[in-house]
Amino acid sequence: MTTKIANILQCYALGMGIKQISRSFELSRNTVRRYVRLFQECGIPIKELAAMPSARIQEMFSEGVGRNREPSQRQLELEALLPFFF
């Protein structure tokens, strides 16, 4: 079973551009770029990736999503100025 992520990466491997993939799968270009960047960093050939279980692909490409980050100094200053918005 192939996942949406595997299909996105197969389209990229076949030469489809980020913008076109983004429109086709109704995702932001940044999301597609992130998947492509992670794909390039992992070094796994597209055929092997497509043969992986869906759960493993999801795990590989969802790392770091939703992580808790420390607020920046700029955000802290803004929150101090506008406490009723936060």
Summary of the structure (lengths in Angstrom):
residues: 86
radius of gyration: 17.4
end to end distance: 43.2
largest distance: 52.7
contacts: 183
relative contact order: 0.13
helix: 67%
strand: 0%
